[in-house]
Amino acid sequence: MSTYLAFLRAINLGAKRVFPKDEIRRAVESVGFEDIVTHINTGNVRFTTRMRSRGRIEDALERAFFENRGFPVPTIVFRADQFAELAASAREVSATRPDAARHYVYLLKDELPDDVIAQVEATSGPAGEMIVRGRAVHALLAAGYQNGTVDPLQAAKLLGVATNRNLTVVNALADKWC
């Protein structure tokens, strides 16, 4: 059995896309995954499974979430060791930018092609910097960015299926689950 972390996109942001932690656990359990744990109510879940294919795991979860909620829930999955590496890389990126006011990590379903990486990183400017590392994109926002604005650089539209977490959550999950 391998341990995986799944990140659900666009849930609990308003009255219509509510997905409580207990229901997330039930849905994950319904596809036969085990040792299910959630972290805060933003769609972070850890589980074990014998399945090895990330695509098959994501498909199984997305079908179960749709059956449970009645709306699509895009889901991004990492093996625990992959997420630990992602978190270590995020800490390194953060350490090189101590003046950043905020660090968001976009978790990607798929790696970006080189031309899109160049477009994403080209959105960097006075409001902050975008750095692509595999299936993670780091948004390092400068002091003075508008609080509450997660994408002041307007790069998210280039990322495909993605969700973001702040660096604090990424580190907490890596420490707790990896």
Sequence and secondary structure as in RCSB ss.txt:
>XXXX:A:sequence
MSTYLAFLRAINLGAKRVFPKDEIRRAVESVGFEDIVTHINTGNVRFTTRMRSRGRIEDALERAFFENRGFPVPT
IVFRADQFAELAASAREVSATRPDAARHYVYLLKDELPDDVIAQVEATSGPAGEMIVRGRAVHALLAAGYQNGTV
DPLQAAKLLGVATNRNLTVVNALADKWC
>XXXX:A:secstr
 EEEEEEE S SSSSSS   HHHHHHHHHHTT EEEEEEGGGTEEEEEES   HHHHHHHHHHHHHHHHSS   E
EEEEHHHHHHHHHHHHHHHHT TT SEEEEEEESS   HHHHHHHHHT BTTEEEEEETTEEEEEE TT  TT S
 TT  GGGSSSEEEEEHHHHHHHHHHH 
